[in-house]
Amino acid sequence: MVAADLPEVMRIQLKAFSNPWSEDMVKKELTQDWSTVLLIEEQMAGRSALLGFIIFWLVHDELHILNVAVTPEHRRRGIGRYAMNAALAFGQSHQCRIATLEVRRGNAPAIALYEALGFRTVGLRPQYYADNKEDAAVMVLDFHGQASK
Ligand SMILES: CC(C)(COP(=O)(O)OP(=O)(O)OC[C@H]1O[C@@H](n2cnc3c(N)ncnc32)[C@H](O)[C@@H]1OP(=O)(O)O)[C@@H](O)C(=O)NCCC(=O)NCCS
């Protein structure tokens, strides 16, 4: 992602989340060495259209996934899985030991995606999300095959 992509990324943020990241939050990710924002695009009618994005951090031997979203009209086409696999491949190529993320406990589509990729829930953060006090599930994938505690 580059700064010029911000309006399109925000368009998906606003459609995908009840409590979306602000422009400033997304912009900040572009300035941090440890952060990567990958865009998933498709050529449509001769133009490139943004279908989704993923934001992740590389912190020592950990890949931390902060935000992944697919525009509603293109869901269940494997785009979320593709974005996650791209992030995981980045983690593996940077010798990460684990990948971690937090997800709203009630976000069944995202949890199904993460479980399909081998993540498992290792803990809960009660009332983690300020907007509705929803719990977060903490999920971990161990790159060496066995999920960490
Ligand atoms: C979560 C999200 C990124 C999934 O994107 P997607 O492109 O629709 O997902 P995929 O098509 O790659 O699905 C991969 C697998 O995830 C699971 N899955 C995805 N959406 C699902 C749903 N609505 N119900 C059940 N399982 C689902 C399935 O196992 C699916 O495999 P299948 O289609 O072969 O059954 C998308 O629903 C989204 O943008 N949600 C809003 C934002 C969000 O909540 N992000 C996660 C928190 S940061």
The ligand as a Gaussian input file, in Angstrom:
#p B3LYP/6-31G(d) Opt

LIG

0 1
 C      -13.349000     -12.482000       7.528000
 C      -13.235000     -12.108000       6.049000
 C      -11.919000     -11.347000       5.834000
 C      -13.205000     -13.400000       5.217000
 O      -12.957000     -13.042000       3.854000
 P      -13.483000     -13.929000       2.628000
 O      -12.717000     -13.513000       1.424000
 O      -14.956000     -13.871000       2.543000
 O      -13.056000     -15.400000       3.088000
 P      -12.692000     -16.630000       2.136000
 O      -13.605000     -16.655000       0.957000
 O      -11.228000     -16.617000       1.862000
 O      -13.053000     -17.849000       3.102000
 C      -12.085000     -18.795000       3.515000
 C      -12.721000     -19.720000       4.542000
 O      -13.067000     -18.966000       5.722000
 C      -14.303000     -19.467000       6.257000
 N      -15.355000     -18.449000       6.106000
 C      -15.232000     -17.236000       5.505000
 N      -16.403000     -16.551000       5.602000
 C      -17.264000     -17.361000       6.267000
 C      -18.611000     -17.211000       6.681000
 N      -19.333000     -16.108000       6.407000
 N      -19.192000     -18.234000       7.378000
 C      -18.490000     -19.347000       7.657000
 N      -17.193000     -19.548000       7.277000
 C      -16.600000     -18.563000       6.602000
 C      -14.638000     -20.706000       5.443000
 O      -13.950000     -21.803000       6.029000
 C      -14.009000     -20.331000       4.102000
 O      -13.727000     -21.445000       3.278000
 P      -14.872000     -21.967000       2.249000
 O      -15.393000     -20.766000       1.510000
 O      -14.123000     -22.930000       1.388000
 O      -15.940000     -22.590000       3.115000
 C      -14.461000     -11.268000       5.587000
 O      -15.643000     -11.917000       6.011000
 C      -14.476000      -9.830000       6.097000
 O      -13.907000      -8.923000       5.494000
 N      -15.175000      -9.605000       7.244000
 C      -15.300000      -8.241000       7.809000
 C      -13.997000      -7.770000       8.406000
 C      -13.534000      -8.696000       9.522000
 O      -14.326000      -9.098000      10.372000
 N      -12.215000      -9.006000       9.538000
 C      -11.632000      -9.896000      10.523000
 C      -11.305000      -9.233000      11.798000
 S       -9.858000      -8.182000      11.692000

